């Protein structure tokens, strides 16, 4: 989250990171989905919510 907070002050970086996170949230891109993937999704969701609420 520290990285997310730092980039959130640069508009272009924030927009790019939002799109990157949305892409990473798509679990269909993975061959095998494991519990670690669901844990990572939770982190992505928090970061996305933070960036979209700014």
ZAPARO-168263 format. One record per atom (N, C-alpha, C, O): residue number from 1; residue in three letters; atom name; y, x, z. Coordinates in Angstrom, 2 decimals. Atoms other than C-alpha are relative to their C-alpha. Example, Ala and Ser with C-alpha at 12.3 -4.5 7.8 and 13.67 -1.06 7.14 Angstrom:
<nodes>
+-----+------+------+---------+---------+---------+
| seq | type | atom |      c2 |      c1 |      c3 |
+-----+------+------+---------+---------+---------+
|   1 |  ALA |    N |   -1.19 |    0.89 |    0.00 |
|   1 |  ALA |   CA |   -4.50 |   12.30 |    7.80 |
|   1 |  ALA |    C |    1.20 |    0.90 |    0.00 |
|   1 |  ALA |    O |    1.18 |    1.94 |    0.66 |
|   2 |  SER |    N |   -1.19 |   -0.82 |   -0.06 |
|   2 |  SER |   CA |   -1.06 |   13.67 |    7.14 |
|   2 |  SER |    C |    1.09 |   -0.77 |    0.73 |
|   2 |  SER |    O |    2.20 |   -0.26 |    0.90 |
+-----+------+------+---------+---------+---------+
</nodes>
This chain:
<nodes>
+-----+------+------+---------+---------+---------+
| seq | type | atom |      c2 |      c1 |      c3 |
+-----+------+------+---------+---------+---------+
|   1 |  UNK |    N |   -1.19 |    0.81 |    0.00 |
|   1 |  UNK |   CA |    0.00 |    0.00 |    0.00 |
|   1 |  UNK |    C |    1.26 |    0.86 |    0.00 |
|   1 |  UNK |    O |    2.31 |    0.41 |   -0.47 |
|   2 |  UNK |    N |   -1.18 |   -0.86 |    0.02 |
|   2 |  UNK |   CA |    2.37 |    2.93 |    0.49 |
|   2 |  UNK |    C |    0.47 |    0.24 |   -1.43 |
|   2 |  UNK |    O |    1.66 |    0.18 |   -1.72 |
|   3 |  UNK |    N |   -0.33 |   -0.22 |    1.41 |
|   3 |  UNK |   CA |    2.21 |    3.66 |   -3.23 |
|   3 |  UNK |    C |    0.62 |   -1.25 |   -0.61 |
|   3 |  UNK |    O |    1.59 |   -1.16 |   -1.37 |
|   4 |  UNK |    N |   -0.52 |    1.27 |    0.52 |
|   4 |  UNK |   CA |    2.82 |   -0.01 |   -4.04 |
|   4 |  UNK |    C |    1.44 |   -0.21 |    0.47 |
|   4 |  UNK |    O |    2.29 |   -0.63 |   -0.32 |
|   5 |  UNK |    N |   -1.36 |    0.16 |   -0.53 |
|   5 |  UNK |   CA |    5.89 |   -0.08 |   -1.80 |
|   5 |  UNK |    C |    0.98 |    0.95 |   -0.69 |
|   5 |  UNK |    O |    2.12 |    0.57 |   -0.98 |
|   6 |  UNK |    N |   -0.88 |   -0.97 |    0.66 |
|   6 |  UNK |   CA |    7.31 |    3.06 |   -3.43 |
|   6 |  UNK |    C |    0.32 |   -0.45 |   -1.43 |
|   6 |  UNK |    O |    1.48 |   -0.43 |   -1.83 |
|   7 |  UNK |    N |   -0.25 |    0.38 |    1.39 |
|   7 |  UNK |   CA |    6.87 |    1.82 |   -7.00 |
|   7 |  UNK |    C |    0.70 |   -1.35 |   -0.12 |
|   7 |  UNK |    O |    1.26 |   -1.65 |   -1.18 |
|   8 |  UNK |    N |   -0.58 |    1.34 |    0.08 |
|   8 |  UNK |   CA |    8.12 |   -1.67 |   -6.16 |
|   8 |  UNK |    C |    1.51 |    0.01 |   -0.21 |
|   8 |  UNK |    O |    2.09 |   -1.00 |   -0.61 |
|   9 |  UNK |    N |   -1.46 |   -0.06 |    0.15 |
|   9 |  UNK |   CA |   11.74 |   -0.48 |   -6.25 |
|   9 |  UNK |    C |    0.42 |    0.32 |   -1.44 |
|   9 |  UNK |    O |    1.60 |    0.24 |   -1.77 |
|  10 |  UNK |    N |   -0.27 |   -0.28 |    1.41 |
|  10 |  UNK |   CA |   11.48 |    0.49 |   -9.94 |
|  10 |  UNK |    C |   -0.55 |   -1.16 |   -0.82 |
|  10 |  UNK |    O |   -1.77 |   -1.35 |   -0.90 |
|  11 |  UNK |    N |    0.39 |    1.24 |    0.65 |
|  11 |  UNK |   CA |   11.43 |   -2.68 |  -12.02 |
|  11 |  UNK |    C |   -1.12 |    0.19 |   -1.03 |
|  11 |  UNK |    O |   -2.09 |   -0.56 |   -1.02 |
|  12 |  UNK |    N |    1.02 |   -0.21 |    1.03 |
|  12 |  UNK |   CA |    9.42 |   -1.30 |  -14.96 |
|  12 |  UNK |    C |   -1.33 |    0.39 |    0.64 |
|  12 |  UNK |    O |   -2.38 |   -0.10 |    0.23 |
|  13 |  UNK |    N |    1.23 |   -0.43 |   -0.68 |
|  13 |  UNK |   CA |    6.89 |    0.39 |  -12.66 |
|  13 |  UNK |    C |   -0.67 |   -1.19 |    0.67 |
|  13 |  UNK |    O |   -1.90 |   -1.32 |    0.64 |
|  14 |  UNK |    N |    0.54 |    1.20 |   -0.66 |
|  14 |  UNK |   CA |    6.48 |   -2.86 |  -10.74 |
|  14 |  UNK |    C |   -0.69 |   -0.90 |   -1.02 |
|  14 |  UNK |    O |   -1.78 |   -1.39 |   -0.76 |
|  15 |  UNK |    N |    0.58 |    0.86 |    1.04 |
|  15 |  UNK |   CA |    5.84 |   -4.84 |  -13.94 |
|  15 |  UNK |    C |   -1.31 |    0.57 |   -0.53 |
|  15 |  UNK |    O |   -2.28 |   -0.16 |   -0.73 |
|  16 |  UNK |    N |    1.21 |   -0.66 |    0.51 |
|  16 |  UNK |   CA |    3.31 |   -2.30 |  -15.21 |
|  16 |  UNK |    C |   -1.12 |   -0.09 |    1.03 |
|  16 |  UNK |    O |   -2.27 |   -0.37 |    0.68 |
|  17 |  UNK |    N |    1.02 |    0.04 |   -1.05 |
|  17 |  UNK |   CA |    1.49 |   -2.20 |  -11.86 |
|  17 |  UNK |    C |   -0.55 |   -1.41 |    0.17 |
|  17 |  UNK |    O |   -1.75 |   -1.57 |    0.41 |
|  18 |  UNK |    N |    0.48 |    1.38 |   -0.10 |
|  18 |  UNK |   CA |    1.29 |   -6.00 |  -11.70 |
|  18 |  UNK |    C |   -1.03 |   -0.27 |   -1.09 |
|  18 |  UNK |    O |   -2.09 |   -0.84 |   -0.82 |
|  19 |  UNK |    N |    0.95 |    0.21 |    1.10 |
|  19 |  UNK |   CA |   -0.40 |   -6.06 |  -15.11 |
|  19 |  UNK |    C |   -1.27 |    0.82 |    0.20 |
|  19 |  UNK |    O |   -2.37 |    0.36 |   -0.11 |
|  20 |  UNK |    N |    1.16 |   -0.85 |   -0.30 |
|  20 |  UNK |   CA |   -2.69 |   -3.19 |  -14.09 |
|  20 |  UNK |    C |   -0.89 |   -0.66 |    1.05 |
|  20 |  UNK |    O |   -2.11 |   -0.67 |    0.91 |
|  21 |  UNK |    N |    0.77 |    0.66 |   -1.05 |
|  21 |  UNK |   CA |   -3.75 |   -5.04 |  -10.95 |
|  21 |  UNK |    C |   -0.70 |   -1.23 |   -0.54 |
|  21 |  UNK |    O |   -1.87 |   -1.46 |   -0.22 |
|  22 |  UNK |    N |    0.62 |    1.19 |    0.59 |
|  22 |  UNK |   CA |   -4.38 |   -8.24 |  -12.87 |
|  22 |  UNK |    C |   -1.22 |    0.37 |   -0.82 |
|  22 |  UNK |    O |   -2.24 |   -0.31 |   -0.78 |
|  23 |  UNK |    N |    1.14 |   -0.48 |    0.78 |
|  23 |  UNK |   CA |   -6.63 |   -6.31 |  -15.23 |
|  23 |  UNK |    C |   -1.14 |    0.43 |    0.91 |
|  23 |  UNK |    O |   -2.30 |    0.12 |    0.65 |
|  24 |  UNK |    N |    1.03 |   -0.49 |   -0.92 |
|  24 |  UNK |   CA |   -8.47 |   -4.68 |  -12.34 |
|  24 |  UNK |    C |   -0.66 |   -1.13 |    0.79 |
|  24 |  UNK |    O |   -1.78 |   -0.97 |    1.27 |
|  25 |  UNK |    N |    0.59 |    1.15 |   -0.70 |
|  25 |  UNK |   CA |   -9.05 |   -8.08 |  -10.72 |
|  25 |  UNK |    C |   -1.10 |   -0.67 |   -0.81 |
|  25 |  UNK |    O |   -1.89 |   -1.45 |   -0.26 |
|  26 |  UNK |    N |    1.01 |    0.60 |    0.86 |
|  26 |  UNK |   CA |  -11.22 |   -9.08 |  -13.68 |
|  26 |  UNK |    C |   -1.34 |    0.71 |    0.19 |
|  26 |  UNK |    O |   -1.57 |    1.78 |   -0.37 |
|  27 |  UNK |    N |    1.30 |   -0.62 |   -0.29 |
|  27 |  UNK |   CA |  -14.73 |   -8.35 |  -12.44 |
|  27 |  UNK |    C |   -0.96 |   -0.09 |   -1.19 |
|  27 |  UNK |    O |   -2.02 |    0.55 |   -1.17 |
|  28 |  UNK |    N |    0.85 |    0.09 |    1.19 |
|  28 |  UNK |   CA |  -16.19 |   -9.30 |  -15.83 |
|  28 |  UNK |    C |   -0.09 |    1.32 |   -0.75 |
|  28 |  UNK |    O |   -0.98 |    1.50 |   -1.58 |
|  29 |  UNK |    N |    0.02 |   -1.30 |    0.67 |
|  29 |  UNK |   CA |  -15.38 |   -5.78 |  -16.98 |
|  29 |  UNK |    C |   -1.05 |    0.94 |    0.57 |
|  29 |  UNK |    O |   -1.31 |    2.00 |    0.00 |
|  30 |  UNK |    N |    1.00 |   -0.85 |   -0.66 |
|  30 |  UNK |   CA |  -18.03 |   -4.36 |  -14.62 |
|  30 |  UNK |    C |   -1.41 |   -0.43 |   -0.39 |
|  30 |  UNK |    O |   -1.69 |   -1.61 |   -0.55 |
|  31 |  UNK |    N |    1.40 |    0.31 |    0.30 |
|  31 |  UNK |   CA |  -21.72 |   -4.12 |  -15.45 |
|  31 |  UNK |    C |   -0.70 |   -0.58 |    1.22 |
|  31 |  UNK |    O |   -1.40 |   -1.58 |    1.12 |
|  32 |  UNK |    N |    0.62 |    0.44 |   -1.25 |
|  32 |  UNK |   CA |  -22.85 |   -4.49 |  -11.84 |
|  32 |  UNK |    C |    1.09 |   -0.18 |    1.04 |
|  32 |  UNK |    O |    1.90 |    0.72 |    1.27 |
|  33 |  UNK |    N |   -0.99 |    0.27 |   -1.04 |
|  33 |  UNK |   CA |  -20.77 |   -6.09 |   -9.13 |
|  33 |  UNK |    C |   -0.64 |    0.20 |    1.36 |
|  33 |  UNK |    O |   -1.67 |   -0.40 |    1.68 |
|  34 |  UNK |    N |    0.52 |   -0.32 |   -1.31 |
|  34 |  UNK |   CA |  -21.31 |   -4.71 |   -5.65 |
|  34 |  UNK |    C |    1.00 |   -0.42 |    1.07 |
|  34 |  UNK |    O |    2.13 |   -0.82 |    0.75 |
|  35 |  UNK |    N |   -0.88 |    0.41 |   -1.10 |
|  35 |  UNK |   CA |  -19.83 |   -5.45 |   -2.23 |
|  35 |  UNK |    C |    1.29 |    0.82 |    0.01 |
|  35 |  UNK |    O |    2.35 |    0.31 |    0.37 |
|  36 |  UNK |    N |   -1.20 |   -0.84 |    0.03 |
|  36 |  UNK |   CA |  -17.42 |   -2.52 |   -2.62 |
|  36 |  UNK |    C |    1.02 |   -0.52 |   -1.01 |
|  36 |  UNK |    O |    2.23 |   -0.35 |   -0.83 |
|  37 |  UNK |    N |   -0.89 |    0.58 |    1.00 |
|  37 |  UNK |   CA |  -15.99 |   -4.27 |   -5.68 |
|  37 |  UNK |    C |    0.79 |   -1.17 |    0.59 |
|  37 |  UNK |    O |    1.97 |   -1.33 |    0.31 |
|  38 |  UNK |    N |   -0.68 |    1.12 |   -0.65 |
|  38 |  UNK |   CA |  -15.18 |   -7.37 |   -3.63 |
|  38 |  UNK |    C |    1.02 |    0.50 |    1.03 |
|  38 |  UNK |    O |    2.07 |   -0.11 |    1.20 |
|  39 |  UNK |    N |   -0.95 |   -0.60 |   -0.94 |
|  39 |  UNK |   CA |  -13.53 |   -5.17 |   -0.99 |
|  39 |  UNK |    C |    1.24 |    0.51 |   -0.74 |
|  39 |  UNK |    O |    2.36 |    0.33 |   -0.28 |
|  40 |  UNK |    N |   -1.10 |   -0.51 |    0.80 |
|  40 |  UNK |   CA |  -11.41 |   -3.54 |   -3.68 |
|  40 |  UNK |    C |    0.86 |   -1.16 |   -0.52 |
|  40 |  UNK |    O |    2.08 |   -1.05 |   -0.57 |
|  41 |  UNK |    N |   -0.73 |    1.18 |    0.46 |
|  41 |  UNK |   CA |  -10.45 |   -6.98 |   -5.04 |
|  41 |  UNK |    C |    0.95 |   -0.51 |    1.08 |
|  41 |  UNK |    O |    2.07 |   -0.92 |    0.78 |
|  42 |  UNK |    N |   -0.86 |    0.44 |   -1.09 |
|  42 |  UNK |   CA |   -9.07 |   -7.90 |   -1.63 |
|  42 |  UNK |    C |    1.25 |    0.86 |    0.09 |
|  42 |  UNK |    O |    2.35 |    0.36 |    0.32 |
|  43 |  UNK |    N |   -1.15 |   -0.91 |   -0.01 |
|  43 |  UNK |   CA |   -6.83 |   -4.83 |   -1.70 |
|  43 |  UNK |    C |    0.93 |   -0.30 |   -1.17 |
|  43 |  UNK |    O |    2.15 |   -0.32 |   -1.01 |
|  44 |  UNK |    N |   -0.80 |    0.34 |    1.17 |
|  44 |  UNK |   CA |   -5.68 |   -5.71 |   -5.21 |
|  44 |  UNK |    C |    0.77 |   -1.29 |    0.22 |
|  44 |  UNK |    O |    1.94 |   -1.38 |   -0.15 |
|  45 |  UNK |    N |   -0.66 |    1.28 |   -0.26 |
|  45 |  UNK |   CA |   -4.88 |   -9.26 |   -4.13 |
|  45 |  UNK |    C |    1.20 |    0.17 |    0.94 |
|  45 |  UNK |    O |    2.25 |   -0.44 |    0.73 |
|  46 |  UNK |    N |   -1.11 |   -0.27 |   -0.91 |
|  46 |  UNK |   CA |   -2.72 |   -8.01 |   -1.26 |
|  46 |  UNK |    C |    1.15 |    0.69 |   -0.72 |
|  46 |  UNK |    O |    2.32 |    0.32 |   -0.54 |
|  47 |  UNK |    N |   -1.03 |   -0.73 |    0.73 |
|  47 |  UNK |   CA |   -0.87 |   -5.60 |   -3.51 |
|  47 |  UNK |    C |    0.70 |   -0.91 |   -1.00 |
|  47 |  UNK |    O |    1.93 |   -0.86 |   -1.13 |
|  48 |  UNK |    N |   -0.59 |    0.90 |    0.97 |
|  48 |  UNK |   CA |   -0.34 |   -8.24 |   -6.17 |
|  48 |  UNK |    C |    0.92 |   -1.02 |    0.67 |
|  48 |  UNK |    O |    2.02 |   -1.29 |    0.19 |
|  49 |  UNK |    N |   -0.83 |    0.96 |   -0.73 |
|  49 |  UNK |   CA |    0.97 |  -10.76 |   -3.67 |
|  49 |  UNK |    C |    1.31 |    0.66 |    0.46 |
|  49 |  UNK |    O |    2.38 |    0.06 |    0.39 |
|  50 |  UNK |    N |   -1.20 |   -0.73 |   -0.45 |
|  50 |  UNK |   CA |    3.37 |   -8.15 |   -2.28 |
|  50 |  UNK |    C |    0.98 |    0.18 |   -1.17 |
|  50 |  UNK |    O |    2.17 |   -0.09 |   -1.03 |
|  51 |  UNK |    N |   -0.87 |   -0.27 |    1.14 |
|  51 |  UNK |   CA |    4.71 |   -7.23 |   -5.72 |
|  51 |  UNK |    C |    0.59 |   -1.29 |   -0.60 |
|  51 |  UNK |    O |    1.75 |   -1.31 |   -1.03 |
|  52 |  UNK |    N |   -0.49 |    1.25 |    0.59 |
|  52 |  UNK |   CA |    5.02 |  -10.82 |   -6.94 |
|  52 |  UNK |    C |    0.98 |   -0.72 |    0.91 |
|  52 |  UNK |    O |    1.78 |   -1.53 |    0.43 |
|  53 |  UNK |    N |   -0.91 |    0.66 |   -0.94 |
|  53 |  UNK |   CA |    6.87 |  -11.93 |   -3.80 |
|  53 |  UNK |    C |    1.36 |    0.67 |    0.09 |
|  53 |  UNK |    O |    2.27 |    0.14 |    0.73 |
|  54 |  UNK |    N |   -1.29 |   -0.72 |   -0.06 |
|  54 |  UNK |   CA |    9.67 |   -9.38 |   -4.29 |
|  54 |  UNK |    C |    1.03 |   -0.65 |   -0.88 |
|  54 |  UNK |    O |    2.16 |   -0.18 |   -0.95 |
+-----+------+------+---------+---------+---------+
</nodes>
